Amino acid sequence: MPGTRPGMTRWLGPGRNVMTIQGQSRYHEAHARSLRDPEGFWGEAAREIDWIEPAKKIFDPAMGLYGRWFAGGVVNTCYNALDRQVACGRAEQLALIHDSPLANTVMTFTYAELLKEVQALAAVMADFGVAKGDRVILYMPMVPEAMVAMLACATDRRGAFGGVRRLRGKRIGDPYRRRQAEADPVASCGLEPGRIVHYKPLLDEAIALSSAKPDACIILQRPQHGCDLIAGRDHDWASLRSSALASGKAAPCVPVLATDPLYILYTSGTTGKPKGVVRDNGGHLVALKWSMFNLYGIKPGEVWWCGSDIGWVVGHSYIIYGPLLHGATSIMYEGKPIGTPDAGAFWRVISQHKAVALFTARPRSARSARKIPKED
C-alpha cells in the first residue's frame, strides 16, 4: 500500500517482505503527554472539530459516575461528517465506496451525494414525528442505506438508537421492550455467503412480542428478496426517498450537547441479555477524528478500508464516523473478505479502490491474506 503508515503493516509488492514501521511511531510520546496533561491534550485535539459552542470544561469530573468530556459544548456529529466536508471543498470527493461481492455490485457516493441522501431521509423521519431525543432502531445489513440512516439520526435529533444489526430472533425485541421507538429503518434481507437472511419476519416477530411498538417502519426492499408490508406501519423506503427528493425536502442539523447520546449499540446477547452501550457526541467526535491520522496515518482525501461490520463498535467507529469526520473515503464491504470468494478479496479491494490502509481486528483475516500472493 502506498505511503508511510505509522505503526501499521504494509504490502511491498510481489517477492518482497511485509514490513512493520514501528520505528517511526510517536505513540509513546503522545501517550505520555495524554497522561501528563489530559485536558490540554484533548483540548488541542478538539480544535479539529467544528463546535457550535465550545466546551465550558474539557473534562468535568463532577458530571456522572466517571466524569464527562467537553461539558457544556454544543455540536452536531453529522455536520462534522458531511456538511463541513462539502463546505470545505470535498463535495465531489468520494465519501463511500460500497463493494458487495454477494450482490455483485459496486456503488459510490460523493460527499455531496451522501449529504443529499441523509438530508432527505432525515426529513422523512421528521414527517413521521421523529424529533430530538427520540429513539430510532436500525436493523440493517452492510448497505449504503445503513450509513445514510445512521447519519440521518445524527442530523436532526439527539441521535440515540439501538444498533441491533447482530441480534437474532427474540433478541431483536430487547431494544423495543426497553424503549419506545419512533420510525425504524429496516432492510428486507441481508446477504451472507451461500444464503439470504430474511430480516422482515424476525422484525415482525420481535414487535409482536414487545409491549412497545414502533410508530412506523421504513422498509428497504432489496432486489435479492422482497417482503410484504404491513398496512399503516410499514412504508417503502424507495417511495419515501423519491418523494422527498422530488419535493426538495432536506432536514437541517440540530445542535446537541456534547454529552448527549449519539447512539446505543447493543451487544449480541450470546452471553446473556443484550446490553445497550451509550456513546456520546463530543468525546466520540474528538477521539475518532484524532485517531485517523495519529493512529493510522490516514490523510484527508485518502481511501481507507475497515474490514469490519457496522453491527460492531469497530464498524460504527471506522466504517461510518471516523473516515467521514476526517474527510477520507470509506470502503464498506458486504461479505467476508476471507470467504467471498477467498482471502484474495483483500488484495482485489485494495488494488481496485486504491486503499492506502486496511483495518482488521481479526488476526485470522490477516494470516489468511498473507498466504495469498497479491497477483493471485
C-alpha positions as CSV (number, residue, x, y, z in Angstrom):
1,M,0.0,0.0,0.0
2,P,1.4,3.4,-0.9
3,G,2.7,5.9,1.6
4,T,4.0,5.6,5.1
5,R,1.6,4.5,7.8
6,P,3.0,4.8,11.4
7,G,2.7,1.5,13.3
8,M,1.0,-0.4,10.5
9,T,1.9,-3.3,8.3
10,R,2.0,-2.7,4.6
11,W,2.4,-4.8,1.4
12,L,5.5,-4.0,-0.6
13,G,4.7,-5.9,-3.7
14,P,5.4,-9.5,-5.1
15,G,8.6,-11.1,-3.9
16,R,9.2,-8.5,-1.1
17,N,8.6,-8.9,2.6
18,V,5.9,-7.3,4.6
19,M,7.5,-4.7,6.8
20,T,6.4,-3.0,10.0
21,I,7.5,0.5,10.6
22,Q,7.1,0.8,14.3
23,G,10.4,2.8,14.5
24,Q,8.6,5.9,13.2
25,S,5.8,5.7,15.7
26,R,5.2,8.6,18.1
27,Y,2.8,6.5,20.2
28,H,4.8,6.5,23.4
29,E,5.4,10.3,23.2
30,A,1.7,11.0,22.6
31,H,0.5,8.6,25.2
32,A,2.8,10.1,27.8
33,R,1.6,13.6,27.1
34,S,-2.1,12.5,27.3
35,L,-1.4,11.1,30.7
36,R,0.6,14.1,31.9
37,D,-1.9,16.7,30.7
38,P,-5.2,15.0,29.5
39,E,-7.2,18.2,29.3
40,G,-4.5,20.0,27.4
41,F,-4.0,17.0,25.1
42,W,-7.7,16.5,24.2
43,G,-8.5,20.2,24.3
44,E,-6.0,20.6,21.5
45,A,-7.4,17.7,19.6
46,A,-10.9,19.3,19.9
47,R,-9.8,22.2,17.7
48,E,-10.2,19.9,14.7
49,I,-13.9,19.8,15.3
50,D,-16.4,22.5,14.3
51,W,-18.2,23.4,17.5
52,I,-21.5,25.4,17.7
53,E,-20.4,26.4,21.2
54,P,-17.1,25.4,22.7
55,A,-17.0,23.3,25.8
56,K,-17.1,25.2,29.1
57,K,-14.9,22.4,30.6
58,I,-12.7,20.0,28.7
59,F,-13.3,17.5,31.4
60,D,-15.8,17.8,34.3
61,P,-15.1,15.2,37.0
62,A,-18.3,16.2,38.8
63,M,-20.6,15.0,36.0
64,G,-21.8,11.5,36.1
65,L,-20.1,8.5,37.7
66,Y,-16.8,8.9,35.9
67,G,-16.9,12.5,34.8
68,R,-17.8,13.8,31.3
69,W,-15.7,15.2,28.4
70,F,-16.4,18.6,26.7
71,A,-19.1,19.5,29.2
72,G,-21.2,22.4,28.0
73,G,-20.1,22.1,24.4
74,V,-22.7,22.2,21.6
75,V,-22.0,20.3,18.4
76,N,-23.6,18.1,15.7
77,T,-21.9,14.9,14.5
78,C,-23.5,14.7,11.1
79,Y,-22.5,18.3,10.3
80,N,-18.9,17.5,11.0
81,A,-19.1,14.3,9.0
82,L,-20.8,15.7,5.9
83,D,-21.9,19.3,5.8
84,R,-18.4,20.6,6.8
85,Q,-16.7,18.4,4.3
86,V,-18.9,19.7,1.5
87,A,-18.4,23.3,2.6
88,C,-14.6,23.0,2.7
89,G,-14.3,21.7,-0.9
90,R,-14.9,17.9,-0.7
91,A,-18.3,17.9,-2.4
92,E,-17.1,15.8,-5.4
93,Q,-14.7,13.6,-3.5
94,L,-15.9,10.0,-2.8
95,A,-17.2,9.6,0.7
96,L,-18.3,6.0,0.4
97,I,-17.4,3.0,-1.8
98,H,-19.8,0.1,-1.3
99,D,-18.4,-3.1,-2.6
100,S,-20.6,-6.2,-2.4
101,P,-19.4,-9.4,-4.0
102,L,-22.5,-11.0,-2.6
103,A,-24.8,-8.7,-4.7
104,N,-22.1,-8.4,-7.4
105,T,-22.3,-4.6,-7.2
106,V,-20.0,-1.6,-6.6
107,M,-21.6,1.7,-5.7
108,T,-20.1,5.1,-4.9
109,F,-21.3,8.2,-3.2
110,T,-19.6,11.6,-3.2
111,Y,-19.8,13.7,-0.1
112,A,-22.5,15.9,-1.8
113,E,-24.5,12.9,-2.8
114,L,-24.3,11.3,0.6
115,L,-25.3,14.5,2.2
116,K,-28.4,14.8,-0.1
117,E,-29.5,11.3,0.8
118,V,-29.1,11.9,4.5
119,Q,-30.9,15.2,4.5
120,A,-33.8,13.5,2.6
121,L,-34.1,10.5,5.0
122,A,-33.9,12.8,8.0
123,A,-36.8,14.9,6.5
124,V,-38.8,11.7,6.0
125,M,-38.2,10.7,9.7
126,A,-39.3,14.2,10.8
127,D,-42.5,13.7,8.8
128,F,-43.1,10.6,11.0
129,G,-42.7,12.7,14.1
130,V,-39.1,11.8,15.0
131,A,-37.6,14.6,17.0
132,K,-34.6,15.4,19.1
133,G,-34.3,12.8,21.9
134,D,-36.3,10.1,20.2
135,R,-35.0,6.6,19.7
136,V,-34.7,5.0,16.3
137,I,-33.9,1.3,16.0
138,L,-32.0,0.2,12.9
139,Y,-32.0,-3.4,11.6
140,M,-29.8,-3.1,8.5
141,P,-27.1,-5.1,6.8
142,M,-23.9,-3.7,5.2
143,V,-25.6,-1.5,2.6
144,P,-25.2,2.3,1.9
145,E,-28.6,3.0,3.3
146,A,-27.4,1.8,6.7
147,M,-24.8,4.6,6.7
148,V,-27.5,7.1,5.5
149,A,-29.8,6.1,8.3
150,M,-27.2,6.3,11.0
151,L,-26.2,9.8,9.8
152,A,-29.8,10.9,9.5
153,C,-30.3,10.1,13.1
154,A,-27.2,12.2,13.9
155,T,-28.6,15.0,11.8
156,D,-31.9,16.1,13.2
157,R,-32.2,14.7,16.7
158,R,-30.1,13.5,19.6
159,G,-29.2,10.5,17.6
160,A,-29.6,7.7,20.2
161,F,-30.7,4.5,18.6
162,G,-30.3,0.8,19.1
163,G,-27.8,-0.7,16.7
164,V,-29.4,-4.2,16.5
165,R,-27.7,-5.5,13.4
166,R,-26.3,-8.6,15.1
167,L,-29.3,-9.6,17.1
168,R,-31.4,-12.6,16.1
169,G,-34.8,-14.0,16.9
170,K,-36.3,-12.9,20.2
171,R,-33.2,-10.9,21.0
172,I,-34.3,-8.3,18.4
173,G,-37.2,-7.4,20.7
174,D,-34.9,-6.3,23.6
175,P,-34.5,-2.7,22.4
176,Y,-38.2,-2.4,21.8
177,R,-39.0,-3.6,25.3
178,R,-36.6,-1.2,26.8
179,R,-37.5,2.0,24.9
180,Q,-40.3,3.2,22.6
181,A,-39.0,3.6,19.1
182,E,-40.4,6.1,16.6
183,A,-39.6,5.3,13.0
184,D,-37.3,2.4,12.3
185,P,-35.3,1.8,9.1
186,V,-35.2,-1.9,8.3
187,A,-34.0,-4.0,5.3
188,S,-36.0,-6.8,3.8
189,C,-33.0,-9.1,3.9
190,G,-29.3,-9.4,4.5
191,L,-26.8,-11.4,2.3
192,E,-24.4,-14.0,3.7
193,P,-22.2,-16.3,1.8
194,G,-24.4,-19.0,0.4
195,R,-27.7,-17.8,1.9
196,I,-30.1,-14.9,2.3
197,V,-31.2,-13.9,5.8
198,H,-34.8,-12.7,5.8
199,Y,-34.9,-9.8,8.2
200,K,-38.6,-8.8,8.0
201,P,-40.1,-11.9,9.6
202,L,-37.6,-11.6,12.5
203,L,-38.6,-7.9,12.9
204,D,-42.4,-8.7,12.8
205,E,-41.9,-11.4,15.5
206,A,-39.9,-9.1,17.7
207,I,-42.5,-6.3,17.5
208,A,-45.3,-8.8,18.2
209,L,-43.6,-10.0,21.3
210,S,-42.9,-6.5,22.6
211,S,-45.3,-4.2,24.5
212,A,-43.7,-1.1,22.9
213,K,-44.5,-0.8,19.2
214,P,-42.7,1.5,16.7
215,D,-44.9,4.1,15.1
216,A,-43.5,3.3,11.7
217,C,-41.0,1.0,9.9
218,I,-39.2,2.3,6.8
219,I,-38.5,-0.8,4.7
220,L,-35.6,-1.1,2.3
221,Q,-36.7,-3.6,-0.3
222,R,-33.6,-5.4,-1.6
223,P,-33.8,-7.0,-5.0
224,Q,-32.4,-10.3,-3.7
225,H,-35.6,-10.8,-1.5
226,G,-38.5,-8.5,-1.0
227,C,-41.1,-8.7,1.7
228,D,-44.8,-7.9,2.4
229,L,-45.6,-4.6,4.1
230,I,-48.0,-4.2,7.0
231,A,-50.5,-1.5,6.1
232,G,-50.4,1.5,8.4
233,R,-47.0,0.6,9.9
234,D,-44.6,-0.3,7.1
235,H,-43.6,2.2,4.4
236,D,-41.5,1.7,1.3
237,W,-38.1,3.3,1.6
238,A,-37.6,3.9,-2.1
239,S,-41.0,5.6,-2.5
240,L,-40.4,7.9,0.5
241,R,-36.9,8.7,-0.8
242,S,-38.2,9.6,-4.3
243,S,-41.0,11.8,-2.9
244,A,-38.6,13.6,-0.5
245,L,-36.0,14.3,-3.2
246,A,-38.6,15.4,-5.7
247,S,-40.1,17.9,-3.3
248,G,-36.7,19.2,-2.2
249,K,-37.1,18.1,1.5
250,A,-33.9,18.5,3.5
251,A,-33.7,18.4,7.3
252,P,-31.2,20.7,8.9
253,C,-28.7,19.8,11.6
254,V,-29.9,20.4,15.1
255,P,-27.5,21.5,17.8
256,V,-27.0,19.0,20.7
257,L,-24.8,18.9,23.8
258,A,-21.5,17.2,23.5
259,T,-22.7,15.0,26.4
260,D,-25.9,14.0,24.7
261,P,-26.0,10.4,23.4
262,L,-25.2,9.7,19.7
263,Y,-26.1,6.0,19.6
264,I,-26.9,3.0,21.7
265,L,-25.1,-0.1,20.4
266,Y,-26.4,-3.5,21.7
267,T,-24.1,-6.4,22.5
268,S,-25.0,-9.7,20.7
269,G,-26.6,-11.4,23.6
270,T,-24.6,-14.6,23.2
271,T,-23.6,-14.4,26.9
272,G,-26.9,-13.2,28.3
273,K,-29.4,-10.4,27.8
274,P,-28.1,-7.8,25.2
275,K,-26.7,-4.7,26.9
276,G,-27.0,-1.3,25.3
277,V,-23.8,0.7,25.4
278,V,-24.3,4.5,25.0
279,R,-21.8,6.7,23.1
280,D,-22.0,10.5,23.4
281,N,-21.3,13.1,20.7
282,G,-18.4,15.2,21.8
283,G,-15.8,12.8,23.1
284,H,-16.6,10.4,20.3
285,L,-16.1,13.1,17.6
286,V,-12.8,14.3,19.0
287,A,-11.2,10.9,19.6
288,L,-12.2,9.4,16.3
289,K,-11.0,12.5,14.3
290,W,-7.7,12.5,16.2
291,S,-7.2,8.7,15.6
292,M,-7.5,8.7,11.9
293,F,-4.1,10.3,11.3
294,N,-2.4,10.0,14.7
295,L,-3.0,6.2,15.0
296,Y,-3.5,5.1,11.4
297,G,-1.6,7.8,9.3
298,I,-4.6,8.5,7.1
299,K,-4.7,11.9,5.4
300,P,-8.0,13.6,4.3
301,G,-8.8,12.5,0.7
302,E,-7.2,9.1,1.0
303,V,-9.1,5.8,0.8
304,W,-9.5,3.7,3.9
305,W,-10.9,0.2,4.4
306,C,-12.1,-1.0,7.7
307,G,-12.9,-4.7,7.2
308,S,-15.5,-5.0,10.0
309,D,-19.3,-4.8,10.3
310,I,-21.4,-1.9,11.3
311,G,-23.1,-4.1,13.9
312,W,-19.9,-3.9,15.9
313,V,-18.4,-0.8,17.5
314,V,-15.4,-1.1,15.2
315,G,-17.6,-0.7,12.2
316,H,-19.5,2.2,13.8
317,S,-16.3,3.9,14.5
318,Y,-14.2,3.2,11.4
319,I,-16.6,2.5,8.6
320,I,-19.1,5.3,9.4
321,Y,-17.9,8.1,11.6
322,G,-14.1,8.2,11.7
323,P,-13.3,8.3,8.0
324,L,-16.0,10.9,7.3
325,L,-15.1,13.1,10.2
326,H,-11.5,13.1,8.7
327,G,-12.6,13.8,5.1
328,A,-11.4,10.4,3.9
329,T,-13.1,7.9,1.6
330,S,-14.5,4.8,3.4
331,I,-15.0,1.4,1.9
332,M,-18.0,-0.6,3.1
333,Y,-17.6,-4.3,2.2
334,E,-20.7,-6.6,2.2
335,G,-19.2,-10.0,2.5
336,K,-16.5,-11.8,4.4
337,P,-13.1,-10.9,3.0
338,I,-11.6,-14.4,3.7
339,G,-14.6,-16.2,2.2
340,T,-16.1,-14.1,-0.7
341,P,-14.7,-15.9,-2.6
342,D,-11.4,-16.3,-0.6
343,A,-8.8,-14.2,1.2
344,G,-7.6,-12.8,-2.2
345,A,-10.5,-10.4,-1.9
346,F,-8.3,-8.3,0.4
347,W,-5.9,-7.6,-2.4
348,R,-8.7,-7.2,-5.0
349,V,-10.4,-4.5,-3.0
350,I,-7.2,-2.7,-2.0
351,S,-6.0,-2.7,-5.6
352,Q,-9.3,-1.8,-7.2
353,H,-10.2,1.0,-4.9
354,K,-6.7,2.2,-4.2
355,A,-7.0,1.9,-0.4
356,V,-3.9,3.1,1.5
357,A,-4.6,1.2,4.7
358,L,-6.6,-1.7,5.9
359,F,-8.0,-2.1,9.4
360,T,-9.0,-5.6,10.5
361,A,-9.5,-6.7,14.1
362,R,-9.2,-10.4,13.3
363,P,-5.8,-12.0,13.3
364,R,-7.2,-14.8,11.2
365,S,-8.0,-12.4,8.4
366,A,-4.5,-11.0,8.3
367,R,-3.0,-14.5,8.4
368,S,-5.2,-15.7,5.6
369,A,-4.4,-12.6,3.4
370,R,-0.7,-13.1,3.9
371,K,-0.9,-16.6,2.5
372,I,-2.2,-15.4,-0.9
373,P,0.2,-13.5,-3.2
374,K,-1.1,-10.2,-4.4
375,E,-1.0,-11.3,-8.1
376,D,-3.5,-14.1,-7.3
